[in-house]
Amino acid sequence: MTARQIRVFGDPILRTLTMPVQIGDSSLPGLVEDLIDTVQIPGRAGVAATQIGVGLRAFSYNIDGNVGYILNPELVEVKGELELVEEGCLSVPGFYFQRLRHPWARVTGVDLDGNHVELSGDGLMAQALQHETDHLDGKLFIEGLEKERKREAMRLIRESDWF
């Protein structure tokens, strides 16, 4: 398969609540391969299916050289006091903003064979798990910004070359 083009802010699919994948669907292996190929480009920590134009509940990750995927992920647990972290998004290219995230997170889902998968971690992994499941729920990271910071972010985005 191939690395796919990332959809950017303004594309309606990024605001879409995704549908669960159907295990055994013949298109799933290709989707997983595309997600993995797309996330392996340097500087990427995660890619949600919506970011490549697919409205299904799936994402890939690339954290500290650990590359993988999860289907039908659900954020089932977060721990710790919310912390301000610097966050960016491939769908909002060139921008990073401070936003609140929990320092630890756990996601459960399945693999291509329907086997249970659990991902958890702190730091960048926790941030990616929260960020990617937000994508699958039709939310972009800028929605979690404090009111004044979000207003400024939206102004900067509207002035960007790609918007």
C-alpha positions, -999 to +999 in steps of 0.1 A: +000+000+000+012+035+005+014+066+028-018+086+023-023+123+022-034+139+055-067+157+055-065+192+070-087+214+092-118+223+073-123+189+057-157+176+070-145+141+077-124+154+105-156+163+124-172+129+117-180+104+144-164+072+131-181+038+126-167+006+141-148-016+118-162-050+109-136-077+116-131-098+085-139-069+061-116-075+031-106-038+030-092-038+066-057-051+059-052-024+033-064+003+057-041-009+084-012-010+060-019+025+048-022+038+084+011+022+093+029+035+061+014+070+068+025+071+105+061+060+098+070+093+081+094+109+105+079+133+130+046+115+133+032+100+165-002+089+154-026+089+124-064+083+128-084+068+099-103+101+095-071+119+088-066+098+056-103+101+046-117+069+061-146+072+085-138+040+105-126+036+140-089+028+136-056+045+142-019+038+140+009+050+163+046+055+162+060+062+197+097+059+204+101+035+174+071+013+186+048+012+155+014-004+156-023+000+151-056-006+169-091-012+156-123+000+174-103+017+201-120+031+232-103+053+257-112+034+289-090+050+315-070+081+322-050+089+354-034+119+370-041+155+372-046+173+339-013+188+327-005+215+301+013+198+272+026+212+239+005+195+212+003+196+174-017+178+148-010+167+112-044+180+103-035+215+116+000+216+101+026+239+114+009+248+147+015+237+183-005+249+212-006+242+250-036+222+260-046+200+289-041+162+288-040+135+314-004+121+320-015+085+316-041+068+294-053+033+284-071+023+252-086-011+244-096-025+210-088-053+187-064-063+159-072-076+124-080-110+137-104-097+164-079-104+192-080-080+223-055-052+222-046-029+250-024+001+247-013+023+277+014+046+287+024+080+299+040+110+283+038+110+245+020+077+244-008+090+268-011+121+247-013+102+214-039+078+228-061+107+239-054+127+207-062+098+183-094+087+200-105+123+200-101+122+162-123+091+160-149+110+180-148+139+155-128+162+177-096+182+168-071+190+195-078+227+192-113+221+207-096+213+240-078+247+242-086+273+268-111+299+254-086+327+247-059+303+234-085+287+211-096+322+198-059+330+190-053+295+175-083+299+151-071+334+140-037+319+132-051+290+114-074+312+093-043+333+083-022+302+074-013+295+038-030+261+037-064+272+051 
